[in-house]
């Protein structure tokens, strides 16, 4: 696993345990897992948005533009 022996992994784990303490490690793990889940969810959302905007698909009502009004020429009230 990444070219690390079991002894090196144990040494890294012990260093992390000494730095953060036994009470803090579960909090770090849960917040890391929550962050990974949110990241995956946002990636799926972006993929869905990109796939929905591909040509040949029907456009969503919010992306359709309203019909444009034609400009009426201005008439001046003063006669020259």
Backbone atoms as SQL, in Angstrom:
CREATE TABLE atoms (id INTEGER PRIMARY KEY, chain TEXT, resi INTEGER, resn TEXT, atom TEXT, x REAL, y REAL, z REAL);
INSERT INTO atoms VALUES
  (1, 'A', 1, 'UNK', 'N', 0.855, -1.188, 0.000),
  (2, 'A', 1, 'UNK', 'CA', 0.000, 0.000, 0.000),
  (3, 'A', 1, 'UNK', 'C', 0.888, 1.234, 0.000),
  (4, 'A', 2, 'UNK', 'N', 0.997, 1.909, -1.118),
  (5, 'A', 2, 'UNK', 'CA', 1.784, 3.120, -1.302),
  (6, 'A', 2, 'UNK', 'C', 3.260, 2.903, -0.978),
  (7, 'A', 3, 'UNK', 'N', 3.733, 1.660, -0.999),
  (8, 'A', 3, 'UNK', 'CA', 5.136, 1.382, -0.743),
  (9, 'A', 3, 'UNK', 'C', 5.526, 1.517, 0.718),
  (10, 'A', 4, 'UNK', 'N', 4.547, 1.498, 1.626),
  (11, 'A', 4, 'UNK', 'CA', 4.840, 1.611, 3.052),
  (12, 'A', 4, 'UNK', 'C', 4.693, 0.253, 3.715),
  (13, 'A', 5, 'UNK', 'N', 5.632, -0.053, 4.578),
  (14, 'A', 5, 'UNK', 'CA', 5.552, -1.314, 5.306),
  (15, 'A', 5, 'UNK', 'C', 4.579, -1.149, 6.475),
  (16, 'A', 6, 'UNK', 'N', 4.120, -2.246, 7.058),
  (17, 'A', 6, 'UNK', 'CA', 3.216, -2.157, 8.213),
  (18, 'A', 6, 'UNK', 'C', 3.844, -1.396, 9.385),
  (19, 'A', 7, 'UNK', 'N', 5.139, -1.509, 9.562),
  (20, 'A', 7, 'UNK', 'CA', 5.803, -0.801, 10.667),
  (21, 'A', 7, 'UNK', 'C', 5.776, 0.713, 10.435),
  (22, 'A', 8, 'UNK', 'N', 5.952, 1.136, 9.198),
  (23, 'A', 8, 'UNK', 'CA', 5.896, 2.562, 8.889),
  (24, 'A', 8, 'UNK', 'C', 4.495, 3.112, 9.104),
  (25, 'A', 9, 'UNK', 'N', 3.479, 2.333, 8.717),
  (26, 'A', 9, 'UNK', 'CA', 2.098, 2.752, 8.946),
  (27, 'A', 9, 'UNK', 'C', 1.798, 2.863, 10.434),
  (28, 'A', 10, 'UNK', 'N', 2.296, 1.924, 11.221),
  (29, 'A', 10, 'UNK', 'CA', 2.099, 1.954, 12.670),
  (30, 'A', 10, 'UNK', 'C', 2.772, 3.181, 13.275),
  (31, 'A', 11, 'UNK', 'N', 3.960, 3.493, 12.818),
  (32, 'A', 11, 'UNK', 'CA', 4.674, 4.667, 13.310),
  (33, 'A', 11, 'UNK', 'C', 3.921, 5.956, 12.970),
  (34, 'A', 12, 'UNK', 'N', 3.375, 6.045, 11.760),
  (35, 'A', 12, 'UNK', 'CA', 2.588, 7.222, 11.361),
  (36, 'A', 12, 'UNK', 'C', 1.341, 7.336, 12.218),
  (37, 'A', 13, 'UNK', 'N', 0.657, 6.212, 12.450),
  (38, 'A', 13, 'UNK', 'CA', -0.550, 6.221, 13.277),
  (39, 'A', 13, 'UNK', 'C', -0.238, 6.666, 14.703),
  (40, 'A', 14, 'UNK', 'N', 0.859, 6.182, 15.267),
  (41, 'A', 14, 'UNK', 'CA', 1.239, 6.583, 16.626),
  (42, 'A', 14, 'UNK', 'C', 1.578, 8.075, 16.695),
  (43, 'A', 15, 'UNK', 'N', 2.222, 8.605, 15.672),
  (44, 'A', 15, 'UNK', 'CA', 2.534, 10.037, 15.652),
  (45, 'A', 15, 'UNK', 'C', 1.256, 10.865, 15.606),
  (46, 'A', 16, 'UNK', 'N', 0.291, 10.431, 14.796),
  (47, 'A', 16, 'UNK', 'CA', -0.993, 11.137, 14.721),
  (48, 'A', 16, 'UNK', 'C', -1.722, 11.047, 16.057),
  (49, 'A', 17, 'UNK', 'N', -1.663, 9.885, 16.682),
  (50, 'A', 17, 'UNK', 'CA', -2.303, 9.694, 17.989),
  (51, 'A', 17, 'UNK', 'C', -1.690, 10.619, 19.028),
  (52, 'A', 18, 'UNK', 'N', -0.381, 10.782, 19.013),
  (53, 'A', 18, 'UNK', 'CA', 0.273, 11.675, 19.960),
  (54, 'A', 18, 'UNK', 'C', -0.055, 13.141, 19.683),
  (55, 'A', 19, 'UNK', 'N', -0.167, 13.503, 18.419),
  (56, 'A', 19, 'UNK', 'CA', -0.457, 14.893, 18.069),
  (57, 'A', 19, 'UNK', 'C', -1.872, 15.312, 18.436),
  (58, 'A', 20, 'UNK', 'N', -2.847, 14.483, 18.111),
  (59, 'A', 20, 'UNK', 'CA', -4.243, 14.876, 18.280),
  (60, 'A', 20, 'UNK', 'C', -4.917, 14.289, 19.515),
  (61, 'A', 21, 'UNK', 'N', -4.432, 13.199, 20.041),
  (62, 'A', 21, 'UNK', 'CA', -5.052, 12.578, 21.203),
  (63, 'A', 21, 'UNK', 'C', -6.139, 11.605, 20.811),
  (64, 'A', 22, 'UNK', 'N', -6.422, 10.693, 21.733),
  (65, 'A', 22, 'UNK', 'CA', -7.393, 9.625, 21.461),
  (66, 'A', 22, 'UNK', 'C', -8.823, 10.152, 21.353),
  (67, 'A', 23, 'UNK', 'N', -9.157, 11.227, 22.067),
  (68, 'A', 23, 'UNK', 'CA', -10.530, 11.746, 22.034),
  (69, 'A', 23, 'UNK', 'C', -10.818, 12.500, 20.740),
  (70, 'A', 24, 'UNK', 'N', -9.806, 13.073, 20.161),
  (71, 'A', 24, 'UNK', 'CA', -9.996, 13.907, 18.975),
  (72, 'A', 24, 'UNK', 'C', -10.024, 13.087, 17.682),
  (73, 'A', 25, 'UNK', 'N', -9.428, 11.909, 17.655),
  (74, 'A', 25, 'UNK', 'CA', -9.350, 11.101, 16.424),
  (75, 'A', 25, 'UNK', 'C', -10.711, 10.721, 15.850),
  (76, 'A', 26, 'UNK', 'N', -11.699, 10.272, 16.651),
  (77, 'A', 26, 'UNK', 'CA', -13.007, 9.960, 16.055),
  (78, 'A', 26, 'UNK', 'C', -13.688, 11.188, 15.436),
  (79, 'A', 27, 'UNK', 'N', -13.504, 12.362, 16.050),
  (80, 'A', 27, 'UNK', 'CA', -14.084, 13.586, 15.485),
  (81, 'A', 27, 'UNK', 'C', -13.443, 13.912, 14.142),
  (82, 'A', 28, 'UNK', 'N', -12.139, 13.748, 14.062),
  (83, 'A', 28, 'UNK', 'CA', -11.431, 14.014, 12.813),
  (84, 'A', 28, 'UNK', 'C', -11.894, 13.048, 11.724),
  (85, 'A', 29, 'UNK', 'N', -12.039, 11.775, 12.081),
  (86, 'A', 29, 'UNK', 'CA', -12.483, 10.774, 11.108),
  (87, 'A', 29, 'UNK', 'C', -13.888, 11.039, 10.605),
  (88, 'A', 30, 'UNK', 'N', -14.797, 11.402, 11.512),
  (89, 'A', 30, 'UNK', 'CA', -16.172, 11.650, 11.076),
  (90, 'A', 30, 'UNK', 'C', -16.267, 12.910, 10.222),
  (91, 'A', 31, 'UNK', 'N', -15.531, 13.955, 10.575),
  (92, 'A', 31, 'UNK', 'CA', -15.583, 15.167, 9.761),
  (93, 'A', 31, 'UNK', 'C', -14.934, 14.941, 8.398),
  (94, 'A', 32, 'UNK', 'N', -13.890, 14.119, 8.349),
  (95, 'A', 32, 'UNK', 'CA', -13.271, 13.784, 7.072),
  (96, 'A', 32, 'UNK', 'C', -14.241, 12.990, 6.195),
  (97, 'A', 33, 'UNK', 'N', -14.941, 12.031, 6.777),
  (98, 'A', 33, 'UNK', 'CA', -15.929, 11.249, 6.030),
  (99, 'A', 33, 'UNK', 'C', -17.073, 12.097, 5.529),
  (100, 'A', 34, 'UNK', 'N', -17.538, 13.033, 6.368),
  (101, 'A', 34, 'UNK', 'CA', -18.621, 13.930, 5.970),
  (102, 'A', 34, 'UNK', 'C', -18.179, 14.815, 4.806),
  (103, 'A', 35, 'UNK', 'N', -16.959, 15.298, 4.857),
  (104, 'A', 35, 'UNK', 'CA', -16.444, 16.134, 3.774),
  (105, 'A', 35, 'UNK', 'C', -16.333, 15.372, 2.467),
  (106, 'A', 36, 'UNK', 'N', -15.905, 14.115, 2.550),
  (107, 'A', 36, 'UNK', 'CA', -15.792, 13.288, 1.337),
  (108, 'A', 36, 'UNK', 'C', -17.171, 13.026, 0.743),
  (109, 'A', 37, 'UNK', 'N', -18.168, 12.760, 1.594),
  (110, 'A', 37, 'UNK', 'CA', -19.538, 12.536, 1.100),
  (111, 'A', 37, 'UNK', 'C', -20.087, 13.782, 0.418),
  (112, 'A', 38, 'UNK', 'N', -19.859, 14.961, 1.012),
  (113, 'A', 38, 'UNK', 'CA', -20.330, 16.204, 0.399),
  (114, 'A', 38, 'UNK', 'C', -19.640, 16.446, -0.939),
  (115, 'A', 39, 'UNK', 'N', -18.351, 16.154, -1.002),
  (116, 'A', 39, 'UNK', 'CA', -17.608, 16.330, -2.249),
  (117, 'A', 39, 'UNK', 'C', -18.155, 15.420, -3.338),
  (118, 'A', 40, 'UNK', 'N', -18.408, 14.151, -3.009),
  (119, 'A', 40, 'UNK', 'CA', -18.961, 13.220, -3.996),
  (120, 'A', 40, 'UNK', 'C', -20.344, 13.675, -4.455),
  (121, 'A', 41, 'UNK', 'N', -21.158, 14.169, -3.510),
  (122, 'A', 41, 'UNK', 'CA', -22.492, 14.643, -3.876),
  (123, 'A', 41, 'UNK', 'C', -22.440, 15.830, -4.818),
  (124, 'A', 42, 'UNK', 'N', -21.517, 16.751, -4.562),
  (125, 'A', 42, 'UNK', 'CA', -21.412, 17.912, -5.438),
  (126, 'A', 42, 'UNK', 'C', -20.874, 17.517, -6.816),
  (127, 'A', 43, 'UNK', 'N', -19.992, 16.523, -6.868),
  (128, 'A', 43, 'UNK', 'CA', -19.486, 16.039, -8.155),
  (129, 'A', 43, 'UNK', 'C', -20.637, 15.432, -8.960),
  (130, 'A', 44, 'UNK', 'N', -21.481, 14.635, -8.304),
  (131, 'A', 44, 'UNK', 'CA', -22.629, 14.037, -8.997),
  (132, 'A', 44, 'UNK', 'C', -23.592, 15.107, -9.485),
  (133, 'A', 45, 'UNK', 'N', -23.782, 16.162, -8.686),
  (134, 'A', 45, 'UNK', 'CA', -24.679, 17.245, -9.074),
  (135, 'A', 45, 'UNK', 'C', -24.145, 17.978, -10.304),
  (136, 'A', 46, 'UNK', 'N', -22.851, 18.242, -10.323),
  (137, 'A', 46, 'UNK', 'CA', -22.249, 18.926, -11.471),
  (138, 'A', 46, 'UNK', 'C', -22.336, 18.039, -12.710),
  (139, 'A', 47, 'UNK', 'N', -22.085, 16.742, -12.565),
  (140, 'A', 47, 'UNK', 'CA', -22.202, 15.830, -13.700),
  (141, 'A', 47, 'UNK', 'C', -23.625, 15.823, -14.236),
  (142, 'A', 48, 'UNK', 'N', -24.618, 15.831, -13.342),
  (143, 'A', 48, 'UNK', 'CA', -26.009, 15.863, -13.779),
  (144, 'A', 48, 'UNK', 'C', -26.343, 17.133, -14.529),
  (145, 'A', 49, 'UNK', 'N', -25.801, 18.260, -14.055),
  (146, 'A', 49, 'UNK', 'CA', -26.038, 19.527, -14.742),
  (147, 'A', 49, 'UNK', 'C', -25.395, 19.530, -16.120),
  (148, 'A', 50, 'UNK', 'N', -24.200, 18.988, -16.218),
  (149, 'A', 50, 'UNK', 'CA', -23.507, 18.963, -17.509),
  (150, 'A', 50, 'UNK', 'C', -24.235, 18.043, -18.473),
  (151, 'A', 51, 'UNK', 'N', -24.667, 16.898, -18.002),
  (152, 'A', 51, 'UNK', 'CA', -25.380, 15.957, -18.868),
  (153, 'A', 51, 'UNK', 'C', -26.723, 16.534, -19.306),
  (154, 'A', 52, 'UNK', 'N', -27.369, 17.338, -18.489),
  (155, 'A', 52, 'UNK', 'CA', -28.650, 17.942, -18.833),
  (156, 'A', 52, 'UNK', 'C', -28.523, 19.033, -19.872),
  (157, 'A', 53, 'UNK', 'N', -27.335, 19.614, -20.028),
  (158, 'A', 53, 'UNK', 'CA', -27.144, 20.702, -20.969),
  (159, 'A', 53, 'UNK', 'C', -26.589, 20.233, -22.305),
  (160, 'A', 54, 'UNK', 'N', -26.503, 18.939, -22.527),
  (161, 'A', 54, 'UNK', 'CA', -25.983, 18.431, -23.785),
  (162, 'A', 54, 'UNK', 'C', -26.967, 18.710, -24.917),
  (163, 'A', 55, 'UNK', 'N', -26.487, 18.906, -26.143),
  (164, 'A', 55, 'UNK', 'CA', -27.384, 19.153, -27.277),
  (165, 'A', 55, 'UNK', 'C', -28.333, 17.977, -27.498),
  (166, 'A', 56, 'UNK', 'N', -29.528, 18.284, -27.944),
  (167, 'A', 56, 'UNK', 'CA', -30.513, 17.247, -28.207),
  (168, 'A', 56, 'UNK', 'C', -31.427, 17.008, -27.019),
  (169, 'A', 57, 'UNK', 'N', -31.063, 17.525, -25.877),
  (170, 'A', 57, 'UNK', 'CA', -31.903, 17.374, -24.698),
  (171, 'A', 57, 'UNK', 'C', -32.883, 18.544, -24.655),
  (172, 'A', 58, 'UNK', 'N', -33.994, 18.350, -23.992),
  (173, 'A', 58, 'UNK', 'CA', -34.953, 19.431, -23.868),
  (174, 'A', 58, 'UNK', 'C', -34.437, 20.427, -22.851),
  (175, 'A', 59, 'UNK', 'N', -34.648, 21.696, -23.120),
  (176, 'A', 59, 'UNK', 'CA', -34.173, 22.747, -22.227),
  (177, 'A', 59, 'UNK', 'C', -35.135, 22.889, -21.063),
  (178, 'A', 60, 'UNK', 'N', -34.624, 23.281, -19.937),
  (179, 'A', 60, 'UNK', 'CA', -35.455, 23.507, -18.767),
  (180, 'A', 60, 'UNK', 'C', -36.158, 24.848, -18.915),
  (181, 'A', 61, 'UNK', 'N', -37.305, 25.040, -18.274),
  (182, 'A', 61, 'UNK', 'CA', -38.038, 26.299, -18.416),
  (183, 'A', 61, 'UNK', 'C', -37.216, 27.500, -17.957),
  (184, 'A', 62, 'UNK', 'N', -36.338, 27.332, -16.974),
  (185, 'A', 62, 'UNK', 'CA', -35.570, 28.468, -16.499),
  (186, 'A', 62, 'UNK', 'C', -34.524, 28.901, -17.513),
  (187, 'A', 63, 'UNK', 'N', -34.085, 28.010, -18.388),
  (188, 'A', 63, 'UNK', 'CA', -33.065, 28.376, -19.365),
  (189, 'A', 63, 'UNK', 'C', -33.667, 28.929, -20.650),
  (190, 'A', 64, 'UNK', 'N', -34.981, 28.797, -20.824),
  (191, 'A', 64, 'UNK', 'CA', -35.610, 29.335, -22.021),
  (192, 'A', 64, 'UNK', 'C', -35.812, 30.826, -21.825),
  (193, 'A', 65, 'UNK', 'N', -35.519, 31.586, -22.859),
  (194, 'A', 65, 'UNK', 'CA', -35.660, 33.035, -22.735),
  (195, 'A', 65, 'UNK', 'C', -37.081, 33.442, -23.099),
  (196, 'A', 66, 'UNK', 'N', -37.504, 34.532, -22.503),
  (197, 'A', 66, 'UNK', 'CA', -38.833, 35.065, -22.792),
  (198, 'A', 66, 'UNK', 'C', -38.813, 35.709, -24.163),
  (199, 'A', 67, 'UNK', 'N', -39.953, 35.728, -24.859),
  (200, 'A', 67, 'UNK', 'CA', -39.980, 36.366, -26.178),
  (201, 'A', 67, 'UNK', 'C', -39.625, 37.845, -26.053),
  (202, 'A', 68, 'UNK', 'N', -38.808, 38.314, -26.995),
  (203, 'A', 68, 'UNK', 'CA', -38.367, 39.701, -26.949),
  (204, 'A', 68, 'UNK', 'C', -39.439, 40.596, -27.554),
  (205, 'A', 69, 'UNK', 'N', -39.570, 41.775, -26.947),
  (206, 'A', 69, 'UNK', 'CA', -40.520, 42.749, -27.465),
  (207, 'A', 69, 'UNK', 'C', -39.848, 43.517, -28.593),
  (208, 'A', 70, 'UNK', 'N', -40.628, 43.861, -29.594),
  (209, 'A', 70, 'UNK', 'CA', -40.062, 44.634, -30.694),
  (210, 'A', 70, 'UNK', 'C', -40.020, 46.099, -30.297),
  (211, 'A', 71, 'UNK', 'N', -38.965, 46.758, -30.659),
  (212, 'A', 71, 'UNK', 'CA', -38.805, 48.162, -30.302),
  (213, 'A', 71, 'UNK', 'C', -39.681, 49.026, -31.207),
  (214, 'A', 72, 'UNK', 'N', -40.408, 49.933, -30.610),
  (215, 'A', 72, 'UNK', 'CA', -41.257, 50.861, -31.345),
  (216, 'A', 72, 'UNK', 'C', -40.464, 52.143, -31.577),
  (217, 'A', 73, 'UNK', 'N', -40.535, 52.719, -32.786),
  (218, 'A', 73, 'UNK', 'CA', -39.802, 53.972, -33.030),
  (219, 'A', 73, 'UNK', 'C', -40.402, 55.098, -32.212),
  (220, 'A', 74, 'UNK', 'N', -39.516, 55.924, -31.704),
  (221, 'A', 74, 'UNK', 'CA', -39.993, 57.071, -30.917),
  (222, 'A', 74, 'UNK', 'C', -40.483, 58.177, -31.832),
  (223, 'A', 75, 'UNK', 'N', -41.571, 58.769, -31.440),
  (224, 'A', 75, 'UNK', 'CA', -42.096, 59.902, -32.214),
  (225, 'A', 75, 'UNK', 'C', -41.938, 61.151, -31.368),
  (226, 'A', 76, 'UNK', 'N', -41.514, 62.216, -31.985),
  (227, 'A', 76, 'UNK', 'CA', -41.353, 63.436, -31.220),
  (228, 'A', 76, 'UNK', 'C', -42.667, 64.233, -31.294),
  (229, 'A', 77, 'UNK', 'N', -42.955, 64.929, -30.239),
  (230, 'A', 77, 'UNK', 'CA', -44.173, 65.729, -30.174),
  (231, 'A', 77, 'UNK', 'C', -43.989, 67.099, -30.784),
  (232, 'A', 78, 'UNK', 'N', -42.762, 67.478, -31.019),
  (233, 'A', 78, 'UNK', 'CA', -42.518, 68.801, -31.597),
  (234, 'A', 78, 'UNK', 'C', -42.421, 68.701, -33.114),
  (235, 'A', 79, 'UNK', 'N', -42.957, 69.674, -33.797),
  (236, 'A', 79, 'UNK', 'CA', -42.894, 69.685, -35.237),
  (237, 'A', 79, 'UNK', 'C', -41.808, 70.641, -35.667),
  (238, 'A', 80, 'UNK', 'N', -41.064, 70.280, -36.662),
  (239, 'A', 80, 'UNK', 'CA', -39.975, 71.143, -37.123),
  (240, 'A', 80, 'UNK', 'C', -40.375, 72.049, -38.247);
